[in-house]
Amino acid sequence: MSPAVRRLIIVSGLSGAGKTIALNTLEDLGFYCIDNLPISLLNEFARQILDSSIQTAEVAIGIDARNPERDIVDLPGVITALKKQGLIIDLVFIEANDDVLTNRFSETRRKHPLSSESVSLATAIKKERQIMEDLSEHADIRIDTSYTMMHELRDLVRKRIAKRSLSSLSIQFTSFGYKHGIPRDADFVFDVRCLPNPYWEKDLRGLSGNDKPVIEFLAKHGQVSEMTEQIKKFLVYWIPQFEADNRSYLCVAVGCTGGHHRSVYIIEQLAEFFRSQGKPVIISHRDI
C-alpha cells in the first residue's frame, strides 16, 4: 500500500464476541490499535491520521456499547463524512448468538460491561444487542463467531480485513449446515438441500465435499451442475452491482443439511470460478 493511503478499521460488536481478539490480530500485523476509543474523539483522531501525526498508515480502533447511545447512532454519519475527506474506513461488526455469549461470560467469569447487581447477564446481552443493532446494519463486514474458534477468527481477520485489496471487492464463500443455523454474516444464502445427498451413501457418509469420491458422486448428477451454474450466473450479474456501490466485502453462503457434502462441493466450485476471474476469494467451511 502506498504510504499516502490512510486506512482506518473500526472494530465494533457485542461484548464477548471477539473484538479484542480481532484488534490484537491487527496489532500483530502492524496496525496502530486503540481499544474503546470514545466516539466523541473520533473526528480529532481521524484528523491526526490524515495529517500523518500518526506515523503508520494503517490504524484500527475498537468501539463498543460503553459509548453514549446517541454517539453510537450517529457513528455511521460520522464515518460517511470522514470518507469524504479521503480516509479509507472499514466498519467491522463482530457478533455471536445469545447462548454462546452467555456461555463465554459464564466460563470466563467476566462481567458484562452493561450488567450490574440489578441487571442480569441475559438482560445486559439483550440490551447491548439493541443498542448496537443500527451499527450492525451499517457494517461493511459482519463476522459471526458463534461457531468460530479463536484461531479461525484470527485467520478471518488476516484474510478478509488486513490483507484485502483496497481496490476490489473481497468475496467470502461459506458452506454451512442448516441444522446448525444460517450464518448471520451472510449477504446471499443459497439452499442446496434439494440436491442428491451423499450422506445416504454408506461409503461417502464420513467424507466431505472436498474428498474425491464425494466430488465424483456430485459431479455426475446434472441437478448439481445446474444448481452450481445458476448460482454462478446470479453472482456474475450481481457482484458488479455491489462493486459499483463501493462495497468492500461480500459473503456468499451455501447450505445443505449438515454442511459436510453438497454445500462444501458447490462452494469450492464457485470459489474456483471467481478466483479464475481475478476476484479476491476466501473459502470457509463452517461445519467441517
Beta strands, then each sheet from edge to edge (+ up, - down):
strand 1: 7-13
strand 2: 32-34
strand 3: 58-62
strand 4: 88-95
strand 5: 141-144
strand 6: 170-177
strand 7: 188-191
strand 8: 249-256
strand 9: 281-285
sheet 1: 2+ 3+ 1+ 4+ 5+
sheet 2: 7+ 8+ 6+ 9+
end
